[in-house]
Amino acid sequence: MAFRAKLEHLATYDPLTQLLNRRAFIEKVEGELISVNEGRALAYIDLDRFKMVNDLLGHQVGDSILAELGRRLQAALPQAIVGRMGGDEFAAWYPAAAESEAKAKGKFLLDAINMEIHVQGQPVHLEGSMGVALFPDHGATLTELLRRADLAMYRAKLFRLPEPEVFTPDLEGLTPKALSYEAALHRALAAGDAQLVFQSLLDLKEETLTHAEALFRIPSPEGLINPLVHLDLSRRSVNEALDRFVINQARSLQGKYPQLTLWLNITPWSLSDPAFLALLYQEVERGLQTDRVILEISEQLVQPQLSRIAPALWRLRNLGIRLALDDFGAGQISLTYLKSLPINFLKISREFFWAHRGSNRTPAPVLRHIVEMAHELGLSVVLEGVETEEDLNLARALDVDLVQGYFVHTPDTSPRVGLNQGGQPV
């Protein structure tokens, strides 16, 4: 009997920490889920920099730390079911009637980790990151709760949050890669490393380069990169910080490039935010020249929100700011619908242009129809994706107003401004 009990103990408990092992933790929590009828919280904990501790002090010391940590976690919240999920990751399941209670109890666990432990006479300072998912709000199964608590934990780790981070729906669908790019974006903004680069547009009517789109970039080991292609721009933590940064740069850029008209990308979510609109009005009062600013909104992003942000578009128009619908062709907005909106420019997307540019230097009828109809509506047309001389000739044949692309100007830290020479980009 003693031998069988020993085998059962070994099959149930992690030999190092004496906490439930992953299998036993899952079985016990899933057993509770069958009959539980009150709020619970699942906390997922990851030790920060534990690999470095192992590398510097050796695995024997690392094992001693984990053993002590197991005792501390169990003592910090005796009512919790605590398990070691593998390596330096732990989970806890405990009663919590509300988010505030889940965070308060989770803090007991974090405090048990964030302490100095003396191992073999050496002080070792441990820190951890915690994500919390609530039952039943964030999931009815342990699989759902673990995944969402893990997402919240990953955000806590990336942003170095000292408190338990509770799952929020805007994390759903995000990948660790996307979260890492979001963290890099916020670090660059906080450190003053984020910057705008420029891609100039060629005005085919005047043969001048007096317009440039400002493109957001952050530094990386590979050079300046665009993190936005990896991010969910609907997340307020992203769009609010991004759009405020762009608007805050506008006045100084106008002073630096007095001949330039700036094209600034703004997410539609900011246009429904009174605080952002107040910031824009404030910048105008401080000297922002509205006739030299064009705000771009993406067709694909704005389509589901057009009715909600239409009043803000009219307010911007009344302020003297011109508006451009970017990436036309990527969404489903009809040209006739644009008659009801204060749009000044239509930017045909690069992908749409490439898919319909035709051959033998003859513009496809669909492109010609869009340009003609846009002109009838009083819109100026920008053609994106002009990357060869043939593309530029097609743009001239289409009678578009401006063109943008690598043949005109490769994005750079400075815009290209001046007259066009001999029909070619400056």
C-alpha positions as CSV (number, residue, x, y, z in Angstrom):
1,M,0.0,0.0,0.0
2,A,2.8,2.4,0.9
3,F,4.5,1.7,-2.5
4,R,1.2,2.3,-4.4
5,A,0.6,5.6,-2.4
6,K,4.2,6.7,-3.3
7,L,3.5,5.9,-7.0
8,E,0.3,7.9,-6.9
9,H,2.0,10.8,-5.2
10,L,4.7,10.8,-7.9
11,A,2.0,10.7,-10.6
12,T,0.2,13.7,-9.0
13,Y,2.8,16.1,-7.7
14,D,5.8,17.8,-9.2
15,P,8.8,16.3,-7.3
16,L,10.6,19.6,-7.2
17,T,8.0,22.0,-6.0
18,Q,5.5,19.5,-4.4
19,L,2.7,21.4,-6.3
20,L,0.3,19.6,-8.6
21,N,1.9,18.6,-11.9
22,R,0.3,19.8,-15.1
23,R,-1.8,16.7,-15.7
24,A,-3.1,16.6,-12.1
25,F,-3.8,20.3,-12.1
26,I,-5.9,20.1,-15.3
27,E,-7.8,17.0,-14.0
28,K,-8.6,18.7,-10.7
29,V,-9.7,22.0,-12.2
30,E,-11.8,20.3,-14.9
31,G,-13.4,18.2,-12.2
32,E,-14.4,21.4,-10.3
33,L,-15.7,23.0,-13.5
34,I,-18.4,20.3,-13.8
35,S,-20.2,21.5,-10.7
36,V,-19.0,25.0,-9.9
37,N,-21.7,27.7,-9.9
38,E,-19.8,30.7,-8.7
39,G,-17.0,32.9,-9.9
40,R,-13.5,31.6,-10.2
41,A,-10.2,33.0,-11.5
42,L,-7.4,31.2,-13.3
43,A,-4.0,32.9,-12.9
44,Y,-1.1,32.0,-15.2
45,I,2.4,32.9,-13.8
46,D,5.7,33.1,-15.6
47,L,9.0,33.8,-13.9
48,D,11.0,36.6,-15.5
49,R,14.7,36.0,-16.4
50,F,14.7,32.6,-14.6
51,K,16.9,31.2,-17.4
52,M,19.5,33.8,-16.5
53,V,19.4,32.7,-12.9
54,N,20.0,29.1,-14.0
55,D,22.8,30.1,-16.3
56,L,24.6,32.2,-13.7
57,L,24.0,30.1,-10.5
58,G,23.6,26.7,-12.0
59,H,20.6,24.3,-12.2
60,Q,21.1,23.1,-8.7
61,V,20.5,26.6,-7.4
62,G,17.6,27.0,-9.8
63,D,16.0,23.9,-8.5
64,S,16.3,25.1,-4.9
65,I,14.6,28.4,-6.0
66,L,11.7,26.5,-7.6
67,A,11.3,24.4,-4.5
68,E,11.1,27.5,-2.3
69,L,8.8,29.1,-4.8
70,G,6.4,26.2,-4.6
71,R,6.1,26.6,-0.8
72,R,5.6,30.3,-1.1
73,L,2.9,30.1,-3.7
74,Q,0.9,27.5,-1.7
75,A,1.2,29.5,1.5
76,A,0.3,32.8,-0.2
77,L,-3.2,31.6,-1.1
78,P,-4.1,28.4,0.7
79,Q,-7.6,28.3,-0.9
80,A,-6.1,28.1,-4.3
81,I,-5.3,25.0,-6.4
82,V,-1.8,25.6,-7.5
83,G,0.2,23.7,-10.1
84,R,3.5,23.7,-11.9
85,M,2.7,23.8,-15.6
86,G,6.3,23.2,-16.7
87,G,9.6,24.9,-16.5
88,D,9.1,28.2,-14.8
89,E,5.4,28.5,-15.4
90,F,2.7,28.0,-12.8
91,A,-1.1,28.3,-12.6
92,A,-3.5,28.9,-9.8
93,W,-7.3,28.3,-9.6
94,Y,-9.2,30.1,-6.9
95,P,-12.6,31.6,-5.9
96,A,-13.2,35.2,-7.1
97,A,-16.6,36.8,-7.4
98,A,-15.3,39.8,-9.3
99,E,-12.3,41.1,-11.2
100,S,-11.2,43.2,-8.3
101,E,-11.1,40.1,-6.1
102,A,-9.3,38.1,-8.7
103,K,-6.6,40.8,-9.0
104,A,-6.2,41.2,-5.2
105,K,-5.8,37.5,-4.7
106,G,-3.5,37.2,-7.7
107,K,-1.4,40.0,-6.1
108,F,-0.8,37.7,-3.1
109,L,0.7,35.2,-5.5
110,L,2.8,37.7,-7.3
111,D,4.1,39.2,-4.0
112,A,5.2,35.6,-3.0
113,I,7.4,35.6,-6.1
114,N,8.6,39.2,-6.1
115,M,10.9,38.7,-3.1
116,E,14.5,38.2,-2.4
117,I,15.4,34.6,-1.7
118,H,18.6,33.5,-0.1
119,V,20.0,30.4,-1.8
120,Q,23.3,29.0,-0.5
121,G,24.0,32.3,1.1
122,Q,23.4,34.3,-2.1
123,P,20.5,36.8,-2.5
124,V,18.4,36.1,-5.6
125,H,15.6,38.6,-6.5
126,L,12.7,36.9,-8.3
127,E,10.0,38.6,-10.3
128,G,7.1,37.3,-12.2
129,S,4.4,38.2,-14.7
130,M,0.8,37.2,-14.2
131,G,-2.3,36.9,-16.5
132,V,-5.8,36.3,-15.2
133,A,-8.9,34.9,-16.9
134,L,-12.3,34.9,-15.1
135,F,-14.8,32.0,-15.1
136,P,-17.3,32.2,-16.6
137,D,-16.8,35.6,-18.2
138,H,-13.7,34.6,-20.2
139,G,-14.4,31.0,-20.9
140,A,-16.4,27.9,-19.8
141,T,-13.6,25.4,-20.3
142,L,-10.1,25.2,-18.9
143,T,-8.6,25.2,-22.4
144,E,-10.3,28.6,-23.1
145,L,-9.3,30.0,-19.7
146,L,-5.7,28.8,-20.0
147,R,-5.3,30.4,-23.4
148,R,-6.7,33.7,-22.4
149,A,-4.8,33.9,-19.1
150,D,-1.6,33.1,-21.1
151,L,-2.4,36.0,-23.5
152,A,-2.9,38.4,-20.6
153,M,0.3,37.1,-19.0
154,Y,2.3,37.7,-22.2
155,R,1.1,41.3,-22.3
156,A,2.1,41.7,-18.6
157,K,5.5,40.4,-19.4
158,L,6.1,42.5,-22.5
159,F,4.9,45.7,-20.8
160,R,6.7,44.7,-17.5
161,L,3.5,45.2,-15.5
162,P,3.9,44.8,-11.8
163,E,0.2,43.9,-11.2
164,P,-1.9,40.9,-12.4
165,E,-3.1,41.6,-15.9
166,V,-6.7,40.5,-16.5
167,F,-7.7,39.3,-20.0
168,T,-9.6,41.7,-22.1
169,P,-11.5,40.9,-25.4
170,D,-9.1,43.0,-27.5
171,L,-6.4,40.4,-26.8
172,E,-8.5,37.8,-28.6
173,G,-6.9,36.7,-31.9
174,L,-3.6,38.3,-31.1
175,T,-0.4,36.3,-31.4
176,P,2.7,36.7,-29.2
177,K,4.4,38.2,-32.3
178,A,1.7,40.9,-32.5
179,L,2.0,41.6,-28.8
180,S,5.8,41.9,-29.1
181,Y,5.4,44.4,-31.9
182,E,2.9,46.4,-29.8
183,A,5.4,46.4,-26.9
184,A,8.2,47.6,-29.3
185,L,5.9,50.4,-30.5
186,H,5.2,51.7,-27.0
187,R,8.9,51.4,-26.0
188,A,9.9,53.4,-29.1
189,L,7.3,56.1,-28.3
190,A,8.3,56.3,-24.7
191,A,12.0,56.5,-25.5
192,G,11.5,59.1,-28.3
193,D,12.8,56.7,-30.9
194,A,9.7,56.5,-33.1
195,Q,9.8,58.6,-36.2
196,L,8.1,59.5,-39.4
197,V,9.7,58.9,-42.8
198,F,8.4,60.3,-46.1
199,Q,7.3,59.1,-49.5
200,S,6.7,62.0,-51.9
201,L,3.8,62.1,-54.4
202,L,4.2,63.4,-57.9
203,D,1.6,65.9,-59.0
204,L,1.0,65.1,-62.7
205,K,-0.9,68.3,-63.4
206,E,1.8,70.6,-62.1
207,E,4.8,68.3,-62.6
208,T,5.8,69.0,-59.0
209,L,6.7,67.1,-55.9
210,T,5.1,69.2,-53.1
211,H,3.1,66.4,-51.4
212,A,4.5,63.6,-49.1
213,E,2.9,60.9,-47.0
214,A,4.3,60.5,-43.5
215,L,4.9,56.8,-42.6
216,F,5.4,55.6,-39.1
217,R,8.6,53.7,-38.3
218,I,10.4,52.4,-35.2
219,P,14.1,51.3,-34.9
220,S,15.1,47.6,-34.9
221,P,18.3,45.7,-35.3
222,E,17.5,45.5,-39.1
223,G,17.0,49.3,-39.3
224,L,13.7,51.2,-39.4
225,I,10.7,49.0,-39.7
226,N,6.9,49.4,-40.0
227,P,5.3,47.6,-37.0
228,L,1.8,48.5,-38.0
229,V,1.4,45.6,-40.5
230,H,1.7,43.3,-37.5
231,L,-0.8,45.1,-35.3
232,D,-4.5,45.3,-34.7
233,L,-5.1,49.0,-35.2
234,S,-8.6,48.7,-33.6
235,R,-6.9,48.3,-30.3
236,R,-7.1,51.6,-28.4
237,S,-3.7,51.0,-26.8
238,V,-2.3,51.1,-30.4
239,N,-4.4,53.7,-32.3
240,E,-4.6,56.3,-29.6
241,A,-0.8,56.4,-29.1
242,L,-0.1,56.2,-32.8
243,D,-2.5,58.9,-33.9
244,R,-1.5,61.3,-31.2
245,F,2.2,60.9,-32.1
246,V,1.5,61.7,-35.7
247,I,-0.6,64.8,-35.0
248,N,2.0,66.1,-32.5
249,Q,4.6,66.0,-35.2
250,A,2.7,67.9,-37.8
251,R,3.4,71.5,-36.8
252,S,7.1,71.0,-36.5
253,L,7.2,69.2,-39.9
254,Q,5.4,72.1,-41.5
255,G,8.0,74.5,-40.1
256,K,10.8,72.3,-41.4
257,Y,9.3,71.8,-44.9
258,P,7.4,75.0,-45.7
259,Q,6.6,74.0,-49.3
260,L,5.3,70.6,-48.3
261,T,1.7,69.4,-48.0
262,L,1.7,66.5,-45.4
263,W,-0.5,63.4,-45.8
264,L,-1.1,61.9,-42.4
265,N,-2.6,58.5,-41.7
266,I,-5.2,58.5,-39.0
267,T,-7.2,55.5,-37.8
268,P,-11.0,55.9,-37.8
269,W,-11.3,55.1,-34.1
270,S,-9.6,58.3,-33.2
271,L,-12.1,60.3,-35.3
272,S,-14.8,59.1,-32.9
273,D,-12.8,60.1,-29.8
274,P,-13.6,63.6,-28.6
275,A,-10.2,63.9,-26.9
276,F,-8.4,63.3,-30.1
277,L,-10.5,65.9,-32.0
278,A,-9.8,68.3,-29.1
279,L,-6.1,67.7,-29.6
280,L,-6.4,68.5,-33.3
281,Y,-8.3,71.7,-32.6
282,Q,-5.6,72.6,-30.1
283,E,-2.9,72.1,-32.7
284,V,-4.7,74.3,-35.2
285,E,-5.0,77.1,-32.6
286,R,-1.2,76.7,-32.0
287,G,-0.4,77.3,-35.7
288,L,-1.1,74.1,-37.6
289,Q,-1.8,75.2,-41.2
290,T,-4.8,73.2,-42.2
291,D,-4.4,73.9,-45.9
292,R,-1.2,72.0,-45.8
293,V,-2.6,68.9,-44.1
294,I,-4.4,66.0,-45.7
295,L,-5.7,63.2,-43.4
296,E,-5.8,59.7,-44.8
297,I,-8.3,57.1,-43.6
298,S,-8.2,53.6,-44.9
299,E,-11.2,52.3,-46.8
300,Q,-10.9,48.9,-45.3
301,L,-10.7,50.2,-41.7
302,V,-13.3,52.9,-42.0
303,Q,-16.0,51.0,-43.9
304,P,-17.8,49.5,-40.8
305,Q,-17.7,52.9,-39.0
306,L,-18.5,55.4,-41.7
307,S,-21.9,56.4,-40.3
308,R,-20.4,56.9,-36.8
309,I,-17.5,59.1,-37.9
310,A,-19.2,61.0,-40.6
311,P,-20.0,64.0,-38.3
312,A,-16.3,64.2,-37.3
313,L,-15.3,64.2,-41.0
314,W,-17.5,67.2,-41.6
315,R,-16.1,69.0,-38.6
316,L,-12.6,68.4,-40.0
317,R,-13.6,69.7,-43.4
318,N,-15.1,72.8,-41.8
319,L,-11.8,73.3,-40.1
320,G,-10.1,73.4,-43.5
321,I,-8.5,70.0,-43.4
322,R,-8.8,68.0,-46.5
323,L,-9.5,64.2,-46.4
324,A,-8.4,61.3,-48.5
325,L,-9.9,57.8,-48.7
326,D,-6.8,55.5,-48.8
327,D,-6.5,52.0,-50.3
328,F,-9.6,52.3,-52.4
329,G,-10.4,48.9,-53.9
330,A,-9.5,47.0,-50.7
331,G,-13.0,47.4,-49.3
332,Q,-16.6,47.6,-50.5
333,I,-17.4,51.4,-50.5
334,S,-19.1,52.5,-53.6
335,L,-18.1,55.7,-55.3
336,T,-21.6,57.0,-55.3
337,Y,-21.7,56.7,-51.5
338,L,-18.7,59.1,-51.3
339,K,-21.0,61.9,-52.6
340,S,-22.4,62.1,-49.1
341,L,-19.0,62.4,-47.4
342,P,-16.5,65.4,-47.4
343,I,-13.8,63.4,-49.1
344,N,-11.3,65.4,-51.4
345,F,-9.0,62.7,-52.6
346,L,-9.4,59.1,-53.7
347,K,-6.3,56.9,-53.4
348,I,-6.5,53.8,-55.6
349,S,-4.7,51.0,-53.8
350,R,-1.5,49.5,-55.1
351,E,-3.0,46.0,-55.1
352,F,-6.1,47.1,-57.0
353,F,-3.9,48.9,-59.6
354,W,-1.6,46.0,-60.1
355,A,-4.5,43.6,-60.4
356,H,-6.2,45.7,-63.2
357,R,-3.4,47.6,-64.9
358,G,-3.7,45.4,-68.0
359,S,-1.1,45.0,-70.7
360,N,0.3,46.8,-73.7
361,R,0.3,50.0,-71.7
362,T,-3.5,50.2,-72.1
363,P,-5.3,51.0,-68.8
364,A,-8.0,48.5,-67.9
365,P,-11.6,49.8,-68.3
366,V,-12.3,49.4,-64.6
367,L,-9.5,51.7,-63.7
368,R,-10.5,54.3,-66.3
369,H,-14.1,54.1,-65.1
370,I,-13.1,54.7,-61.4
371,V,-11.0,57.7,-62.4
372,E,-13.6,59.3,-64.6
373,M,-16.4,58.8,-62.0
374,A,-14.2,60.1,-59.2
375,H,-13.5,63.2,-61.3
376,E,-17.2,63.7,-61.9
377,L,-17.7,63.6,-58.1
378,G,-15.2,66.4,-57.8
379,L,-12.5,64.1,-56.3
380,S,-8.8,64.2,-57.1
381,V,-7.3,60.8,-57.8
382,V,-4.1,59.4,-56.5
383,L,-2.7,56.2,-58.0
384,E,-0.5,54.1,-55.6
385,G,1.9,51.4,-56.6
386,V,3.7,53.3,-59.4
387,E,7.0,51.4,-59.5
388,T,8.1,51.4,-63.1
389,E,8.2,53.9,-66.0
390,E,5.4,51.9,-67.6
391,D,3.3,52.4,-64.5
392,L,3.9,56.1,-64.7
393,N,2.8,56.1,-68.4
394,L,-0.3,54.2,-67.5
395,A,-1.1,56.8,-64.8
396,R,-0.7,59.6,-67.3
397,A,-3.0,57.8,-69.7
398,L,-5.6,57.4,-66.9
399,D,-5.4,61.1,-66.3
400,V,-5.0,60.7,-62.5
401,D,-3.9,63.7,-60.5
402,L,-1.1,62.4,-58.4
403,V,1.0,59.2,-58.3
404,Q,2.9,57.5,-55.5
405,G,5.3,54.6,-55.5
406,Y,8.9,53.5,-55.5
407,F,9.5,54.8,-59.0
408,V,8.6,58.3,-57.8
409,H,10.3,58.2,-54.4
410,T,11.5,55.5,-52.0
411,P,10.5,56.2,-48.4
412,D,13.2,58.2,-46.8
413,T,13.9,60.3,-43.7
414,S,13.5,63.4,-45.8
415,P,10.8,64.2,-48.4
416,R,11.7,64.9,-52.0
417,V,10.4,68.4,-52.9
418,G,10.8,70.3,-56.2
419,L,9.9,70.5,-59.8
420,N,9.8,67.4,-62.0
421,Q,12.6,67.3,-64.6
422,G,12.0,66.0,-68.1
423,G,8.9,63.9,-67.2
424,Q,10.9,61.9,-64.7
425,P,10.9,62.0,-60.9
426,V,13.3,64.5,-59.4
